[in-house]
Amino acid sequence: MKLVIALCLVAAATARPDRDATVVDQEYELRADQSYDLSYETSDGTIRDESGISYPGAEPGSGNYVQSGGYTFTHPDGSVSSITFIADENGYQPLGDVIPVFTGRVDIQDA
């Protein structure tokens, strides 16, 4: 799990135009039940917070893990965007002002 978090931090830092951004605040707590909370802020204003909890299933290897959180980042033009998300048995579900909303209809026909 620590590797995943480290990779997320690296991905967030390298995806930004400010490649010299540094982590200015970081907190991480992993509890015995495998639930966790994490947050960090970088010098370029990127902020992320996330929490996760495991719901064990009746059989070994079954169950569900739910993660939720959000992040805020600054675009090269100076505008700021925020994304919130939940990831559970229904997949990754982000919400934010920069995510387009599909309101049309798609008809799928046999080829």
Rosetta blueprint (number, residue, H / E / L):
1 M L
2 K H
3 L H
4 V H
5 I H
6 A H
7 L H
8 C H
9 L H
10 V H
11 A H
12 A H
13 A H
14 T H
15 A H
16 R L
17 P L
18 D L
19 R L
20 D L
21 A L
22 T L
23 V E
24 V E
25 D E
26 Q E
27 E E
28 Y E
29 E E
30 L E
31 R L
32 A L
33 D L
34 Q L
35 S L
36 Y E
37 D E
38 L E
39 S E
40 Y E
41 E E
42 T E
43 S L
44 D L
45 G L
46 T L
47 I E
48 R E
49 D E
50 E E
51 S E
52 G E
53 I E
54 S E
55 Y E
56 P E
57 G L
58 A L
59 E L
60 P L
61 G L
62 S L
63 G E
64 N E
65 Y E
66 V E
67 Q E
68 S E
69 G E
70 G E
71 Y E
72 T E
73 F E
74 T E
75 H L
76 P L
77 D L
78 G L
79 S L
80 V E
81 S E
82 S E
83 I E
84 T E
85 F E
86 I E
87 A E
88 D E
89 E L
90 N L
91 G E
92 Y E
93 Q E
94 P E
95 L E
96 G E
97 D L
98 V L
99 I L
100 P L
101 V L
102 F L
103 T L
104 G L
105 R L
106 V L
107 D L
108 I L
109 Q L
110 D L
111 A L
